[in-house]
Amino acid sequence: MRAVALIGLGEVGRVFAEELRNEGVGELQVWDTAFVDPASRASRNAADLGLAPAPSAAAAVTGAELVICAVTAANSVPATEAAAPGLAPGSFFVDVNSSSPAHKQESFAAVEAVGGRYVEVALMSPIQPRRLRSPFLPGGPYANEFLEAAAQLGIDHASVASQVVGRAAATKLCRSVVIKGMEALVTESLLAARRYGVERDVLDSFSNLFPKPDWDEFAGYLISRTIEHGQRRSEEMAEAAQTVADAGVAPTMTTSTVMRQAWAADRVDLDDPTDVIRLLDAILTTLGLNDETLRFPEPEHGRPT
């Protein structure tokens, strides 16, 4: 594939850029709304990769055989509509955004109207560490055709969800209710536990219910994800809440996850995300809650086993 465009150059977009170059893509055009800020992550990524930002989304996709759209959930439809006028008939528009089935269908309509081939893709794991060998779940009427192009680019863990746009998104977002909800629950639980001085008891008890080789490391990972990607995740969970509501189910838990994920965004610098105690203390310090007024003394004869 000779020419590819990337709409969005955050974490996911950068992975695509690096991997597509490794696969021999010769021409790579990029656009991101954050390019207006030279200090933004997108601008830094473009500079690191030696990529010249296009002046607009439509300009970026002009002449591209394949477009990858990797923006935040809230920007998925606007980004698609901004790019659509530049799409060549027959070009693939691959939407990897974590947006709702309804928003996927809006994006599909915008691409279909100009003769493009829209494919929704649900990424069913974090993009790291497997990168383009992460599990991809494409859907829509052009999903099978996309599989052939994807294989040429090193995307070899993909299976079609449906010929109908929206099924892949529904699968991902219903899954996210649990995954992102667990991140929010663990963060909230352990922050309170640390204040009371019972974090070790709580962590040890998790292993009785959910066997895991190292709950300290796993909890640190879950909490670090909410801090590092909280804003993006909160937007994804807002889409998940709408998806749940559209199914006629009250999104009670999902709505709370939206708030917790948004609250956690950029709370601390992650110098060592695997050290859960240091991570909790860093968050509590930013909240002004690093005193020991609520902490219970250790039991005289050690913790019960």
C-alpha positions in Angstrom: 0.0 0.0 0.0 1.6 3.2 -1.2 -0.3 6.1 0.6 -1.9 6.0 4.0 -3.3 8.9 6.1 -3.6 9.1 9.9 -6.3 11.2 11.5 -5.1 11.5 15.1 -1.5 11.1 16.3 -1.9 10.3 19.9 -0.8 6.9 21.5 -2.7 4.8 19.0 -1.9 6.9 16.0 1.8 6.9 16.7 1.8 3.1 16.9 0.1 2.9 13.5 2.6 5.4 12.1 5.7 3.5 13.3 4.3 0.1 12.3 3.2 1.2 8.9 6.6 2.6 8.2 8.1 -0.7 9.2 5.8 -2.4 6.7 7.1 -0.2 3.9 4.3 2.4 3.5 6.0 5.1 1.4 3.7 8.1 1.9 2.2 8.9 5.3 0.0 12.0 5.8 -1.1 13.1 9.3 -3.6 15.5 10.8 -4.7 16.1 14.4 -6.7 18.9 15.9 -3.9 19.2 18.5 -1.3 20.3 15.9 -2.3 23.9 16.7 -0.4 23.5 20.0 3.3 22.8 19.4 3.6 21.3 22.9 0.8 18.8 22.4 1.5 15.1 22.4 0.4 15.0 18.7 2.8 17.7 17.8 5.7 16.0 19.7 4.9 12.7 18.0 4.9 14.3 14.6 8.3 15.9 15.3 9.7 12.7 16.7 8.6 10.8 13.6 9.7 13.5 11.1 6.1 13.8 9.8 4.8 17.1 8.4 1.3 17.9 9.6 -1.3 18.4 6.8 -3.2 21.7 6.9 -6.6 19.9 7.3 -8.2 16.5 7.7 -9.4 16.6 4.1 -6.0 17.5 2.8 -4.4 14.7 4.8 -6.6 12.0 3.3 -6.4 13.3 -0.3 -4.8 10.6 -2.5 -4.7 8.0 0.4 -5.7 4.4 -0.3 -6.2 3.8 3.4 -7.2 6.2 6.2 -6.8 5.3 9.9 -9.0 7.5 12.2 -7.7 7.3 15.8 -9.0 10.2 17.8 -10.9 10.5 21.1 -14.4 9.2 21.2 -16.0 12.6 21.4 -14.2 13.7 18.2 -14.9 10.6 16.1 -17.8 11.9 14.1 -16.5 15.5 13.6 -13.1 14.1 12.5 -14.8 11.7 10.0 -17.0 14.5 8.6 -13.9 16.8 8.3 -12.0 14.2 6.4 -14.8 12.9 4.1 -14.5 15.7 1.4 -11.0 14.6 0.7 -11.6 10.9 0.4 -11.0 9.2 -2.9 -13.8 6.8 -4.1 -13.0 3.3 -3.1 -10.5 4.3 -0.4 -10.7 2.6 3.0 -11.7 4.7 6.0 -10.9 2.6 9.1 -12.4 4.0 12.3 -10.6 2.6 15.4 -12.3 5.1 17.7 -14.1 3.9 20.9 -17.4 5.5 19.9 -21.0 4.1 20.2 -22.8 2.1 17.6 -25.0 5.1 16.8 -21.9 7.3 16.2 -20.3 4.6 14.1 -23.3 4.6 11.9 -23.1 8.4 11.5 -19.5 8.1 10.5 -20.4 5.3 8.1 -23.0 7.5 6.4 -20.5 10.4 6.0 -17.9 8.1 4.3 -20.5 6.2 2.2 -21.8 9.5 0.8 -18.5 10.3 -0.9 -17.9 6.7 -2.1 -15.4 5.6 0.5 -15.3 2.2 2.1 -16.0 2.6 5.9 -14.8 -0.1 8.3 -15.4 0.1 12.0 -12.6 -1.6 14.1 -12.8 -2.4 17.8 -9.4 -2.8 19.4 -10.0 -5.6 21.9 -6.9 -4.9 24.0 -4.6 -2.0 24.8 -2.5 -1.2 21.7 0.6 -1.9 23.7 2.5 -4.1 23.9 1.2 -6.1 20.9 0.8 -3.1 18.7 -0.7 -4.0 15.3 -0.8 -7.6 16.4 -3.4 -6.7 19.0 -6.8 -8.3 18.4 -8.8 -6.3 15.8 -12.6 -6.7 15.4 -13.6 -5.1 12.1 -17.2 -4.7 11.0 -19.3 -3.3 8.2 -20.0 -4.2 4.6 -16.3 -3.7 3.6 -14.8 -5.6 6.6 -13.9 -8.7 4.6 -12.2 -6.6 1.9 -10.3 -4.7 4.6 -8.9 -8.0 6.0 -6.9 -8.5 2.8 -5.4 -5.0 3.0 -4.8 -5.4 6.7 -2.8 -8.6 6.3 -0.4 -6.7 4.0 0.2 -4.2 6.8 1.0 -6.8 9.5 -2.5 -6.7 11.0 -2.9 -10.5 11.3 -5.1 -10.9 14.4 -8.4 -9.7 13.0 -11.8 -11.4 12.7 -14.9 -9.9 11.2 -17.6 -9.0 13.8 -20.5 -8.4 11.3 -21.4 -7.0 7.9 -23.5 -4.4 9.8 -21.9 -1.3 11.3 -22.2 -1.1 15.1 -21.8 -4.7 16.3 -18.0 -4.3 16.8 -18.6 -1.1 18.8 -21.3 -2.7 20.9 -18.9 -5.6 21.7 -16.1 -3.3 22.7 -18.1 -0.9 24.8 -20.0 -3.5 26.7 -16.7 -5.1 27.5 -15.4 -1.7 28.6 -18.1 -1.4 31.2 -16.3 -4.2 33.0 -12.6 -3.4 32.2 -12.7 0.4 32.8 -15.2 -0.1 35.6 -12.7 -2.4 37.3 -10.0 0.3 36.9 -12.2 2.8 38.6 -13.3 0.5 41.4 -9.7 -0.6 42.2 -8.6 3.1 42.2 -11.4 4.2 44.5 -11.1 1.2 46.8 -7.3 1.4 47.4 -7.2 5.2 47.8 -9.7 4.8 50.7 -7.9 1.7 52.0 -4.6 3.5 52.1 -6.1 6.4 54.1 -7.3 3.8 56.7 -4.0 1.9 56.6 -5.6 -1.3 55.4 -4.4 -1.4 51.8 -2.2 -4.5 52.4 -5.2 -6.4 53.9 -7.4 -5.4 51.0 -4.8 -6.3 48.3 -4.1 -9.7 50.0 -7.9 -10.4 50.1 -8.2 -9.7 46.4 -6.2 -12.8 45.7 -8.7 -15.0 47.5 -11.5 -13.8 45.1 -9.5 -13.1 41.9 -6.3 -15.2 41.8 -3.5 -13.2 40.3 0.2 -13.8 40.6 1.0 -10.3 41.8 -2.0 -8.1 42.8 0.3 -5.2 43.8 1.6 -5.0 40.2 -1.8 -5.5 38.7 -3.5 -2.9 40.9 -0.7 -0.5 40.0 -1.3 -1.1 36.3 -5.0 -0.6 36.6 -4.6 2.7 38.5 -1.9 3.9 36.2 -4.2 3.4 33.2 -6.8 5.7 34.7 -4.2 8.4 35.3 -2.3 8.2 32.0 -5.4 7.8 29.8 -8.2 9.1 32.1 -9.5 11.8 29.7 -9.6 9.5 26.7 -11.1 6.7 28.8 -13.8 9.0 30.3 -14.9 9.9 26.8 -15.0 6.2 25.9 -17.1 5.5 28.9 -19.5 8.3 28.1 -20.0 6.5 24.8 -20.4 3.2 26.7 -23.0 4.8 28.9 -25.0 6.0 25.9 -24.7 2.5 24.4 -26.0 0.9 27.6 -28.9 3.5 27.7 -29.7 2.9 24.1 -30.2 -0.8 25.0 -32.9 0.3 27.6 -30.6 -0.4 30.6 -29.9 2.4 33.1 -26.1 3.0 32.9 -25.8 3.5 36.7 -22.3 2.0 37.1 -21.1 3.2 33.7 -21.9 6.8 34.5 -20.0 6.6 37.7 -17.0 5.2 35.8 -17.1 8.2 33.5 -16.7 10.5 36.5 -14.0 8.5 38.1 -12.0 8.2 34.9 -12.3 11.9 34.2 -11.3 12.7 37.8 -8.2 10.5 37.6 -6.8 12.1 34.4 -3.3 13.6 34.9 -3.4 13.5 38.7 0.3 12.6 39.1 3.4 11.9 37.1 3.9 8.2 36.7 7.6 7.7 37.6 6.9 4.0 38.7 3.4 2.8 37.9 4.2 -0.7 39.2 4.7 0.5 42.8 1.1 0.7 43.9 1.8 2.2 47.3 3.9 5.1 45.9 1.2 5.6 43.3 -1.5 5.8 45.9 0.5 8.2 48.1 1.3 10.4 45.1 -2.4 10.7 44.3 -3.4 11.3 47.9 -0.7 14.0 48.2 -2.2 15.9 45.2 -5.5 15.7 47.0 -4.1 17.0 50.3 -5.0 13.7 52.0 -1.5 12.4 52.8 -1.9 12.7 56.6 -2.4 9.7 58.9 -5.3 11.0 60.9 -7.6 8.1 59.8 -5.0 5.3 59.8 -5.7 2.4 62.1 -2.7 1.0 64.0 -1.3 -2.4 62.9 -2.7 -5.3 64.9 -0.4 -6.3 67.8 0.2 -9.8 66.5 0.4 -9.1 62.8 -2.2 -9.4 60.1 -4.5 -12.5 60.1 -3.7 -15.1 57.4 
